[in-house]
């Protein structure tokens, strides 16, 4: 597959998947939802509930897991989520261990448990895509290694954490960050794999696609806060 063949998608990231939000997503045809379970308190049970509520809606559900421990990754994979996003990745070994944890034998070490992901014990053919969140200098430097691995299911870029990690490595400023982000986008998209970027808001989605990404994610809480601030400004005018 070439990068040009990848479908452009816009979705949201949230740490607060309320029933109303999920109902709206199911009705409006948003491409995907990323649950942010990293340092937010979102549980495996909440993730499972979201997957079940959006089943059949066409909304693809992904989850950014709290950590890279095998048990954590397996627990979220068992919810039936379509994509596992790995945060703070630094080595190819971390990706490949996560991939193995989400695959049944003979391709991995995943137990054949009765879970939503296995159709409650009736189908052990489903496994989530495993994607890398490029937010460390080490991951950016090894982007070609990741892309060449059979475990690589695509990527995301986390500019905020990446900027902080660049600073820790003695690199700072918008130019260094933009160069790192563009390197990841170019290598991943050039290999025909999916790569996603966050946008400040829905209105900025086109800028993400112009950079070569095929997925654009907007932080839902930030978008709502911006909308409400606009209402407040209208009232004060």
C-alpha positions in Angstrom: 0.0 0.0 0.0 1.2 3.5 -0.8 0.8 6.5 1.5 -1.5 8.1 -1.1 -3.9 5.1 -0.7 -4.5 5.7 3.0 -7.8 7.3 3.8 -7.8 10.6 5.6 -9.5 10.5 9.0 -10.5 13.0 11.7 -11.2 11.9 15.2 -11.0 12.9 18.8 -9.0 12.1 21.9 -10.7 12.1 25.3 -10.2 11.1 28.9 -13.9 11.6 29.6 -16.0 9.2 27.4 -19.4 10.2 28.7 -22.5 8.4 27.4 -23.7 11.5 25.6 -20.4 12.0 23.8 -20.4 8.3 22.7 -24.0 8.6 21.4 -23.0 11.7 19.4 -20.0 10.0 18.0 -22.1 7.1 16.9 -24.6 9.4 15.1 -22.1 11.8 13.4 -19.8 9.4 11.6 -16.5 10.6 13.3 -13.7 8.3 12.1 -12.2 7.3 15.4 -12.0 7.8 19.1 -8.7 7.6 21.1 -9.2 6.9 24.8 -6.4 8.5 26.8 -5.7 6.1 29.6 -2.2 7.4 30.3 -2.2 9.1 33.7 -5.9 9.9 33.5 -7.5 7.1 35.5 -9.5 5.6 32.7 -9.9 1.9 33.5 -10.0 -1.3 31.5 -13.7 -1.6 32.4 -14.4 1.9 31.0 -12.6 1.1 27.8 -14.6 -2.1 27.5 -17.8 -0.2 28.0 -16.8 2.3 25.2 -16.0 -0.5 22.8 -19.4 -2.1 23.4 -21.3 1.1 23.1 -19.7 2.0 19.8 -19.9 -1.5 18.3 -21.4 -1.4 14.9 -21.3 2.4 14.7 -18.3 2.5 12.4 -16.3 4.5 14.9 -12.9 2.9 15.4 -11.8 2.8 19.1 -8.2 3.1 20.1 -6.7 3.4 23.6 -3.4 5.0 24.7 -2.5 2.6 27.4 -1.1 3.7 30.8 2.2 1.8 30.5 4.1 -0.8 28.4 3.7 -3.7 30.9 2.5 -6.9 29.2 -0.3 -7.4 31.7 -1.6 -3.8 31.1 -1.5 -4.2 27.3 -3.2 -7.6 27.4 -6.0 -6.3 29.7 -6.8 -3.5 27.3 -6.5 -5.7 24.2 -9.1 -8.0 25.8 -11.7 -5.2 25.7 -11.9 -5.7 22.0 -10.4 -2.3 21.2 -9.2 -1.9 17.6 -5.9 -0.2 18.4 -3.4 -0.1 21.2 -1.3 3.1 21.2 2.0 2.7 23.0 3.3 5.8 24.9 6.9 6.7 25.7 8.3 4.0 23.4 12.1 4.1 23.0 13.1 0.8 21.5 11.9 -1.7 18.9 11.9 -4.4 21.5 9.2 -2.6 23.4 7.0 -2.6 20.3 7.6 -6.2 19.5 6.9 -7.3 23.1 3.6 -5.5 23.0 2.8 -7.0 19.7 3.5 -10.5 21.0 1.3 -9.9 24.1 -1.7 -9.1 21.9 -1.3 -12.1 19.5 -2.6 -15.6 20.1 -0.4 -18.6 19.4 1.5 -19.4 17.2 2.2 -15.6 16.7 2.3 -14.5 20.3 1.8 -15.3 24.0 -1.8 -14.1 24.5 -3.9 -16.5 26.5 -7.2 -17.7 24.9 -9.5 -16.1 27.5 -13.2 -15.6 27.3 -13.4 -11.9 26.7 -15.2 -9.4 24.5 -12.2 -9.5 22.1 -12.6 -13.2 21.6 -16.4 -13.0 21.1 -16.6 -14.5 24.6 -14.6 -17.6 23.6 -16.1 -18.1 20.1 -13.5 -16.4 17.9 -9.7 -16.1 18.5 -8.9 -14.5 15.2 -9.1 -10.8 16.2 -6.1 -8.8 17.5 -5.7 -5.0 17.8 -3.3 -3.0 15.7 -0.4 -1.9 17.7 0.9 1.7 17.0 3.8 3.7 18.3 3.4 7.2 19.9 6.5 9.0 18.8 7.2 11.3 21.7 10.8 10.4 22.7 14.0 11.3 20.9 15.0 7.6 20.8 11.8 6.7 19.0 12.3 9.4 16.4 15.9 8.3 15.8 14.7 4.7 15.3 11.7 5.5 13.2 13.0 3.5 10.3 13.6 0.4 12.5 10.0 0.6 13.7 8.6 1.0 10.2 10.5 -2.1 9.0 9.1 -4.3 11.8 6.1 -6.6 11.1 4.9 -5.5 14.5 4.5 -1.9 13.4 0.8 -1.0 12.8 1.3 2.7 12.3 2.2 5.7 14.4 1.2 8.9 16.2 3.3 11.9 17.1 3.0 13.5 20.5 4.5 17.0 20.0 4.2 18.2 23.6 6.1 15.3 25.2 8.5 15.2 22.3 9.3 18.9 22.7 10.1 18.2 26.4 12.3 15.2 25.5 14.2 17.2 22.9 14.9 19.8 25.6 16.2 17.1 27.9 18.6 16.1 25.1 19.8 19.7 24.6 17.6 20.5 21.7 15.0 23.3 22.0 12.9 25.6 19.9 10.1 25.2 17.4 12.4 24.4 14.6 13.9 21.3 16.3 10.5 20.0 17.1 9.1 20.6 13.6 12.1 18.8 12.1 11.6 15.8 14.4 7.8 15.6 13.7 8.3 15.9 9.9 11.0 13.2 9.9 8.5 10.8 11.5 5.7 11.7 9.2 7.9 11.4 6.1 9.4 8.0 7.0 6.1 6.5 8.2 3.9 7.8 5.4 6.7 7.1 2.8 6.5 3.4 3.9 2.8 3.3 3.2 1.9 3.2 6.9 -0.6 5.3 8.8 0.6 8.3 10.8 -1.5 10.6 12.9 -0.9 14.1 14.3 -2.9 16.1 16.8 -4.4 19.4 15.7 -5.1 22.5 17.9 -8.7 22.3 16.8 -11.0 21.0 14.0 -10.4 24.1 11.9 -6.7 23.1 11.8 -7.2 19.6 10.4 -6.2 20.5 6.9 -2.7 21.6 8.2 -2.2 18.1 9.6 -3.0 16.5 6.3 -0.9 19.0 4.4 2.1 17.7 6.4 1.6 14.2 5.0 -0.4 12.6 7.9 -3.5 10.6 7.2 -5.1 10.9 10.6 -5.8 14.0 12.6 -6.8 13.9 16.3 -8.4 16.7 18.2 -8.5 16.8 22.0 -12.2 16.9 22.8 -12.0 18.7 26.2 -9.7 21.3 24.7 -12.1 21.8 21.7 -15.1 22.2 24.0 -13.2 24.7 26.3 -12.3 26.8 23.2 -15.9 26.7 22.1 -17.2 27.8 25.5 -14.6 30.6 25.7 -15.9 31.8 22.4 -19.4 31.9 23.8 -18.1 33.9 26.8 -16.4 36.4 24.5 -19.7 36.9 22.6 -21.5 37.6 25.8 -18.9 40.1 26.9 -18.9 41.9 23.6 
